C-alpha cells in the first residue's frame, strides 16, 4: 500500500488550493482512490507532480502529441500538455505476463525500460513499467482483465504498470518513431522522457532531462 495522504495535504505539498488539487485529479494528472466520501492520493505521485506541475493552456490533441514526440519536440517541464498521447490506466501485472506483453506487436515499451535501452543506467524492475498500447487491442480493466496483459488486475490507481492506450489513427505515427530491439518496440526518447519526468524518483527525472538534451544535441 502506498503512503496515502488527503487531498488537503496534497494541496499543501503542491502549494495550491484544495480545488486546484481536485482539478488535477479530475484531469488525470494525479491518480486518486476513493475511501467513502474522501479521496486519497499517494505522496510519491504528489512529489512527481510537483516536479512537473501542469501548466495553464489546453492539452494538445492525440495526433499533435505524437507528431511532436516523433520529432523530439516536447517540453518536459509541462508534461500535462501531452496527456492526450494516450488514455492512462494503471495495472498490476506479474513479471512473466509483463515480459510477454512487452513483445506484443501492439505494445510499445516506455519509461525506465526505454531509458535503459537508450543508455541510461536504470535497471528496469520486473513488475513495473510504462507501456503504450493500441487502443483497439486494449482490454478495459473493468470489463476484461485479460487480453495482452495476461492475468492483470486493473483499476488500481497505484498499480505499478502505467498503460496509455493510443488512438488507432495515431498508432502508425507512434510506431514509426520507435526503435526495435530483440522483438521489443521501445518508445521514442521524447515519449520516455515525458513518462520519466513526472516520476517521484530524482534519478528518473534526471534521465528525462538527459534524453531531451541528447535529442537536442543530435
Secondary structure as UniProt FT lines:
FT   STRAND          4..6
FT   HELIX           7..14
FT   HELIX           18..26
FT   TURN            27..28
FT   STRAND          32..35
FT   TURN            36..37
FT   STRAND          38..42
FT   HELIX           43..51
FT   HELIX           62..70
FT   TURN            71..72
FT   HELIX           76..85
FT   STRAND          87..92
FT   HELIX           95..101
FT   TURN            102..103
FT   TURN            105..106
FT   STRAND          107..110
FT   HELIX           111..117
FT   TURN            118..119
FT   TURN            126..127
FT   STRAND          129..134
FT   HELIX           135..137
FT   TURN            141..143
FT   HELIX           147..149
FT   STRAND          153..154
FT   TURN            157..158
FT   STRAND          161..166
FT   HELIX           168..176
FT   STRAND          179..181
FT   TURN            182..183
FT   STRAND          184..186
FT   HELIX           189..197
FT   HELIX           202..217
//
